[in-house]
Amino acid sequence: MKIANSLKTLKARHKACRLVRRKGRIYIINKTNPRFKARQG
C-alpha cells in the first residue's frame, strides 16, 4: 500500500480504482488489481 500526498494521480492509474473514505482516511481500492491500494491521511 502506498501512502500518497495526492490520490488523484493514483486514481488515474487504472479504470477499476475506487476512492473510499473510512475513519477519516481516504483510500484507493482496486478489486481487480489489489496492488493499486493507496491511503491518505
mmJSON file of the N, C-alpha and C atoms, coordinates in Angstrom:
{"data_MODEL":{"atom_site":{
"group_PDB":["ATOM","ATOM","ATOM","ATOM","ATOM","ATOM","ATOM","ATOM","ATOM","ATOM","ATOM","ATOM","ATOM","ATOM","ATOM","ATOM","ATOM","ATOM","ATOM","ATOM","ATOM","ATOM","ATOM","ATOM","ATOM","ATOM","ATOM","ATOM","ATOM","ATOM","ATOM","ATOM","ATOM","ATOM","ATOM","ATOM","ATOM","ATOM","ATOM","ATOM","ATOM","ATOM","ATOM","ATOM","ATOM","ATOM","ATOM","ATOM","ATOM","ATOM","ATOM","ATOM","ATOM","ATOM","ATOM","ATOM","ATOM","ATOM","ATOM","ATOM","ATOM","ATOM","ATOM","ATOM","ATOM","ATOM","ATOM","ATOM","ATOM","ATOM","ATOM","ATOM","ATOM","ATOM","ATOM","ATOM","ATOM","ATOM","ATOM","ATOM","ATOM","ATOM","ATOM","ATOM","ATOM","ATOM","ATOM","ATOM","ATOM","ATOM","ATOM","ATOM","ATOM","ATOM","ATOM","ATOM","ATOM","ATOM","ATOM","ATOM","ATOM","ATOM","ATOM","ATOM","ATOM","ATOM","ATOM","ATOM","ATOM","ATOM","ATOM","ATOM","ATOM","ATOM","ATOM","ATOM","ATOM","ATOM","ATOM","ATOM","ATOM","ATOM","ATOM"],
"id":[1,2,3,4,5,6,7,8,9,10,11,12,13,14,15,16,17,18,19,20,21,22,23,24,25,26,27,28,29,30,31,32,33,34,35,36,37,38,39,40,41,42,43,44,45,46,47,48,49,50,51,52,53,54,55,56,57,58,59,60,61,62,63,64,65,66,67,68,69,70,71,72,73,74,75,76,77,78,79,80,81,82,83,84,85,86,87,88,89,90,91,92,93,94,95,96,97,98,99,100,101,102,103,104,105,106,107,108,109,110,111,112,113,114,115,116,117,118,119,120,121,122,123],
"type_symbol":["N","C","C","N","C","C","N","C","C","N","C","C","N","C","C","N","C","C","N","C","C","N","C","C","N","C","C","N","C","C","N","C","C","N","C","C","N","C","C","N","C","C","N","C","C","N","C","C","N","C","C","N","C","C","N","C","C","N","C","C","N","C","C","N","C","C","N","C","C","N","C","C","N","C","C","N","C","C","N","C","C","N","C","C","N","C","C","N","C","C","N","C","C","N","C","C","N","C","C","N","C","C","N","C","C","N","C","C","N","C","C","N","C","C","N","C","C","N","C","C","N","C","C"],
"label_atom_id":["N","CA","C","N","CA","C","N","CA","C","N","CA","C","N","CA","C","N","CA","C","N","CA","C","N","CA","C","N","CA","C","N","CA","C","N","CA","C","N","CA","C","N","CA","C","N","CA","C","N","CA","C","N","CA","C","N","CA","C","N","CA","C","N","CA","C","N","CA","C","N","CA","C","N","CA","C","N","CA","C","N","CA","C","N","CA","C","N","CA","C","N","CA","C","N","CA","C","N","CA","C","N","CA","C","N","CA","C","N","CA","C","N","CA","C","N","CA","C","N","CA","C","N","CA","C","N","CA","C","N","CA","C","N","CA","C","N","CA","C","N","CA","C"],
"label_alt_id":[null,null,null,null,null,null,null,null,null,null,null,null,null,null,null,null,null,null,null,null,null,null,null,null,null,null,null,null,null,null,null,null,null,null,null,null,null,null,null,null,null,null,null,null,null,null,null,null,null,null,null,null,null,null,null,null,null,null,null,null,null,null,null,null,null,null,null,null,null,null,null,null,null,null,null,null,null,null,null,null,null,null,null,null,null,null,null,null,null,null,null,null,null,null,null,null,null,null,null,null,null,null,null,null,null,null,null,null,null,null,null,null,null,null,null,null,null,null,null,null,null,null,null],
"label_comp_id":["MET","MET","MET","LYS","LYS","LYS","ILE","ILE","ILE","ALA","ALA","ALA","ASN","ASN","ASN","SER","SER","SER","LEU","LEU","LEU","LYS","LYS","LYS","THR","THR","THR","LEU","LEU","LEU","LYS","LYS","LYS","ALA","ALA","ALA","ARG","ARG","ARG","HIS","HIS","HIS","LYS","LYS","LYS","ALA","ALA","ALA","CYS","CYS","CYS","ARG","ARG","ARG","LEU","LEU","LEU","VAL","VAL","VAL","ARG","ARG","ARG","ARG","ARG","ARG","LYS","LYS","LYS","GLY","GLY","GLY","ARG","ARG","ARG","ILE","ILE","ILE","TYR","TYR","TYR","ILE","ILE","ILE","ILE","ILE","ILE","ASN","ASN","ASN","LYS","LYS","LYS","THR","THR","THR","ASN","ASN","ASN","PRO","PRO","PRO","ARG","ARG","ARG","PHE","PHE","PHE","LYS","LYS","LYS","ALA","ALA","ALA","ARG","ARG","ARG","GLN","GLN","GLN","GLY","GLY","GLY"],
"label_asym_id":["A","A","A","A","A","A","A","A","A","A","A","A","A","A","A","A","A","A","A","A","A","A","A","A","A","A","A","A","A","A","A","A","A","A","A","A","A","A","A","A","A","A","A","A","A","A","A","A","A","A","A","A","A","A","A","A","A","A","A","A","A","A","A","A","A","A","A","A","A","A","A","A","A","A","A","A","A","A","A","A","A","A","A","A","A","A","A","A","A","A","A","A","A","A","A","A","A","A","A","A","A","A","A","A","A","A","A","A","A","A","A","A","A","A","A","A","A","A","A","A","A","A","A"],
"label_entity_id":["1","1","1","1","1","1","1","1","1","1","1","1","1","1","1","1","1","1","1","1","1","1","1","1","1","1","1","1","1","1","1","1","1","1","1","1","1","1","1","1","1","1","1","1","1","1","1","1","1","1","1","1","1","1","1","1","1","1","1","1","1","1","1","1","1","1","1","1","1","1","1","1","1","1","1","1","1","1","1","1","1","1","1","1","1","1","1","1","1","1","1","1","1","1","1","1","1","1","1","1","1","1","1","1","1","1","1","1","1","1","1","1","1","1","1","1","1","1","1","1","1","1","1"],
"label_seq_id":[1,1,1,2,2,2,3,3,3,4,4,4,5,5,5,6,6,6,7,7,7,8,8,8,9,9,9,10,10,10,11,11,11,12,12,12,13,13,13,14,14,14,15,15,15,16,16,16,17,17,17,18,18,18,19,19,19,20,20,20,21,21,21,22,22,22,23,23,23,24,24,24,25,25,25,26,26,26,27,27,27,28,28,28,29,29,29,30,30,30,31,31,31,32,32,32,33,33,33,34,34,34,35,35,35,36,36,36,37,37,37,38,38,38,39,39,39,40,40,40,41,41,41],
"pdbx_PDB_ins_code":[null,null,null,null,null,null,null,null,null,null,null,null,null,null,null,null,null,null,null,null,null,null,null,null,null,null,null,null,null,null,null,null,null,null,null,null,null,null,null,null,null,null,null,null,null,null,null,null,null,null,null,null,null,null,null,null,null,null,null,null,null,null,null,null,null,null,null,null,null,null,null,null,null,null,null,null,null,null,null,null,null,null,null,null,null,null,null,null,null,null,null,null,null,null,null,null,null,null,null,null,null,null,null,null,null,null,null,null,null,null,null,null,null,null,null,null,null,null,null,null,null,null,null],
"Cartn_x":[0.833,0.0,0.871,0.531,1.248,0.571,1.365,0.82,1.212,0.198,0.475,-0.063,0.565,0.076,-1.128,-1.095,-2.186,-2.754,-4.015,-4.644,-5.233,-5.338,-5.914,-5.06,-3.743,-2.854,-2.951,-3.131,-3.177,-4.485,-5.55,-6.84,-6.814,-5.985,-5.922,-5.128,-4.494,-3.635,-4.413,-5.682,-6.424,-7.911,-8.655,-10.087,-10.861,-10.428,-11.219,-10.938,-10.112,-9.788,-10.994,-11.26,-12.35,-11.791,-12.396,-11.971,-12.958,-12.452,-13.312,-12.831,-13.776,-13.415,-13.758,-12.776,-13.005,-12.278,-13.016,-12.434,-11.549,-11.996,-11.241,-10.071,-9.818,-8.736,-9.347,-8.603,-9.078,-8.262,-8.952,-8.293,-8.619,-7.649,-7.913,-7.899,-8.985,-9.001,-9.315,-8.791,-8.977,-9.176,-10.408,-10.712,-10.015,-9.91,-9.347,-7.834,-7.198,-5.738,-5.319,-5.22,-5.035,-3.717,-2.78,-1.514,-1.654,-2.802,-3.009,-3.634,-3.486,-4.048,-3.226,-3.911,-3.21,-4.039,-3.356,-4.023,-3.517,-4.403,-4.001,-4.638,-3.865,-4.425,-4.224],
"Cartn_y":[-1.193,0.0,1.248,2.192,3.456,4.451,5.3,6.445,7.67,8.319,9.335,10.69,11.736,13.091,13.381,12.909,13.17,11.858,11.618,10.38,10.536,11.769,11.987,11.331,11.409,10.787,9.267,8.731,7.277,6.709,7.499,7.022,6.888,7.688,7.669,6.482,5.712,4.628,3.478,3.316,2.137,2.469,1.82,2.11,1.689,0.591,-0.011,0.597,1.628,2.247,2.986,2.766,3.445,4.26,5.411,6.27,6.086,5.693,5.355,6.103,6.619,7.24,6.293,6.005,5.162,5.754,6.024,6.503,7.725,8.655,9.885,9.754,8.54,8.347,8.147,8.498,8.31,7.189,6.216,5.055,4.941,4.433,3.972,2.453,1.827,0.369,-0.085,-1.261,-1.796,-3.3,-3.753,-5.177,-6.049,-5.538,-6.38,-6.472,-5.411,-5.418,-4.831,-5.656,-5.155,-4.42,-4.469,-3.765,-2.265,-1.768,-0.333,0.282,-0.363,0.215,1.423,2.436,3.612,4.247,5.073,5.712,7.118,7.988,9.362,9.762,10.454,10.924,9.974],
"Cartn_z":[0.0,0.0,0.0,-0.853,-0.895,0.033,0.668,1.393,0.589,-0.002,-1.011,-0.599,-1.145,-0.921,-1.79,-3.021,-3.939,-4.447,-4.114,-4.567,-5.953,-6.426,-7.751,-8.825,-8.681,-9.666,-9.594,-8.382,-8.232,-8.759,-8.668,-9.16,-10.684,-11.332,-12.79,-13.323,-12.418,-12.894,-13.514,-13.097,-13.516,-13.521,-14.402,-14.504,-13.252,-12.639,-11.558,-10.186,-10.123,-8.837,-8.263,-6.975,-6.286,-5.134,-4.883,-3.782,-2.635,-1.461,-0.329,0.908,1.697,2.981,4.123,4.958,6.13,7.322,8.388,9.66,9.454,8.606,8.389,7.448,6.972,6.0,4.633,3.616,2.249,1.623,1.052,0.466,-1.012,-1.772,-3.129,-3.065,-3.51,-3.544,-4.952,-5.279,-6.614,-6.48,-6.756,-6.573,-7.609,-8.85,-9.892,-9.797,-9.31,-9.213,-7.862,-6.819,-5.456,-5.21,-6.148,-5.878,-6.017,-6.491,-6.606,-5.362,-4.203,-2.984,-2.551,-2.024,-1.52,-0.407,0.42,1.53,1.701,2.205,2.51,3.816,4.686,5.946,7.106],
"occupancy":[1.0,1.0,1.0,1.0,1.0,1.0,1.0,1.0,1.0,1.0,1.0,1.0,1.0,1.0,1.0,1.0,1.0,1.0,1.0,1.0,1.0,1.0,1.0,1.0,1.0,1.0,1.0,1.0,1.0,1.0,1.0,1.0,1.0,1.0,1.0,1.0,1.0,1.0,1.0,1.0,1.0,1.0,1.0,1.0,1.0,1.0,1.0,1.0,1.0,1.0,1.0,1.0,1.0,1.0,1.0,1.0,1.0,1.0,1.0,1.0,1.0,1.0,1.0,1.0,1.0,1.0,1.0,1.0,1.0,1.0,1.0,1.0,1.0,1.0,1.0,1.0,1.0,1.0,1.0,1.0,1.0,1.0,1.0,1.0,1.0,1.0,1.0,1.0,1.0,1.0,1.0,1.0,1.0,1.0,1.0,1.0,1.0,1.0,1.0,1.0,1.0,1.0,1.0,1.0,1.0,1.0,1.0,1.0,1.0,1.0,1.0,1.0,1.0,1.0,1.0,1.0,1.0,1.0,1.0,1.0,1.0,1.0,1.0],
"B_iso_or_equiv":[0.0,0.0,0.0,0.0,0.0,0.0,0.0,0.0,0.0,0.0,0.0,0.0,0.0,0.0,0.0,0.0,0.0,0.0,0.0,0.0,0.0,0.0,0.0,0.0,0.0,0.0,0.0,0.0,0.0,0.0,0.0,0.0,0.0,0.0,0.0,0.0,0.0,0.0,0.0,0.0,0.0,0.0,0.0,0.0,0.0,0.0,0.0,0.0,0.0,0.0,0.0,0.0,0.0,0.0,0.0,0.0,0.0,0.0,0.0,0.0,0.0,0.0,0.0,0.0,0.0,0.0,0.0,0.0,0.0,0.0,0.0,0.0,0.0,0.0,0.0,0.0,0.0,0.0,0.0,0.0,0.0,0.0,0.0,0.0,0.0,0.0,0.0,0.0,0.0,0.0,0.0,0.0,0.0,0.0,0.0,0.0,0.0,0.0,0.0,0.0,0.0,0.0,0.0,0.0,0.0,0.0,0.0,0.0,0.0,0.0,0.0,0.0,0.0,0.0,0.0,0.0,0.0,0.0,0.0,0.0,0.0,0.0,0.0],
"pdbx_formal_charge":[null,null,null,null,null,null,null,null,null,null,null,null,null,null,null,null,null,null,null,null,null,null,null,null,null,null,null,null,null,null,null,null,null,null,null,null,null,null,null,null,null,null,null,null,null,null,null,null,null,null,null,null,null,null,null,null,null,null,null,null,null,null,null,null,null,null,null,null,null,null,null,null,null,null,null,null,null,null,null,null,null,null,null,null,null,null,null,null,null,null,null,null,null,null,null,null,null,null,null,null,null,null,null,null,null,null,null,null,null,null,null,null,null,null,null,null,null,null,null,null,null,null,null],
"auth_seq_id":[1,1,1,2,2,2,3,3,3,4,4,4,5,5,5,6,6,6,7,7,7,8,8,8,9,9,9,10,10,10,11,11,11,12,12,12,13,13,13,14,14,14,15,15,15,16,16,16,17,17,17,18,18,18,19,19,19,20,20,20,21,21,21,22,22,22,23,23,23,24,24,24,25,25,25,26,26,26,27,27,27,28,28,28,29,29,29,30,30,30,31,31,31,32,32,32,33,33,33,34,34,34,35,35,35,36,36,36,37,37,37,38,38,38,39,39,39,40,40,40,41,41,41],
"auth_comp_id":["MET","MET","MET","LYS","LYS","LYS","ILE","ILE","ILE","ALA","ALA","ALA","ASN","ASN","ASN","SER","SER","SER","LEU","LEU","LEU","LYS","LYS","LYS","THR","THR","THR","LEU","LEU","LEU","LYS","LYS","LYS","ALA","ALA","ALA","ARG","ARG","ARG","HIS","HIS","HIS","LYS","LYS","LYS","ALA","ALA","ALA","CYS","CYS","CYS","ARG","ARG","ARG","LEU","LEU","LEU","VAL","VAL","VAL","ARG","ARG","ARG","ARG","ARG","ARG","LYS","LYS","LYS","GLY","GLY","GLY","ARG","ARG","ARG","ILE","ILE","ILE","TYR","TYR","TYR","ILE","ILE","ILE","ILE","ILE","ILE","ASN","ASN","ASN","LYS","LYS","LYS","THR","THR","THR","ASN","ASN","ASN","PRO","PRO","PRO","ARG","ARG","ARG","PHE","PHE","PHE","LYS","LYS","LYS","ALA","ALA","ALA","ARG","ARG","ARG","GLN","GLN","GLN","GLY","GLY","GLY"],
"auth_asym_id":["A","A","A","A","A","A","A","A","A","A","A","A","A","A","A","A","A","A","A","A","A","A","A","A","A","A","A","A","A","A","A","A","A","A","A","A","A","A","A","A","A","A","A","A","A","A","A","A","A","A","A","A","A","A","A","A","A","A","A","A","A","A","A","A","A","A","A","A","A","A","A","A","A","A","A","A","A","A","A","A","A","A","A","A","A","A","A","A","A","A","A","A","A","A","A","A","A","A","A","A","A","A","A","A","A","A","A","A","A","A","A","A","A","A","A","A","A","A","A","A","A","A","A"],
"auth_atom_id":["N","CA","C","N","CA","C","N","CA","C","N","CA","C","N","CA","C","N","CA","C","N","CA","C","N","CA","C","N","CA","C","N","CA","C","N","CA","C","N","CA","C","N","CA","C","N","CA","C","N","CA","C","N","CA","C","N","CA","C","N","CA","C","N","CA","C","N","CA","C","N","CA","C","N","CA","C","N","CA","C","N","CA","C","N","CA","C","N","CA","C","N","CA","C","N","CA","C","N","CA","C","N","CA","C","N","CA","C","N","CA","C","N","CA","C","N","CA","C","N","CA","C","N","CA","C","N","CA","C","N","CA","C","N","CA","C","N","CA","C","N","CA","C"],
"pdbx_PDB_model_num":[1,1,1,1,1,1,1,1,1,1,1,1,1,1,1,1,1,1,1,1,1,1,1,1,1,1,1,1,1,1,1,1,1,1,1,1,1,1,1,1,1,1,1,1,1,1,1,1,1,1,1,1,1,1,1,1,1,1,1,1,1,1,1,1,1,1,1,1,1,1,1,1,1,1,1,1,1,1,1,1,1,1,1,1,1,1,1,1,1,1,1,1,1,1,1,1,1,1,1,1,1,1,1,1,1,1,1,1,1,1,1,1,1,1,1,1,1,1,1,1,1,1,1]
}}}
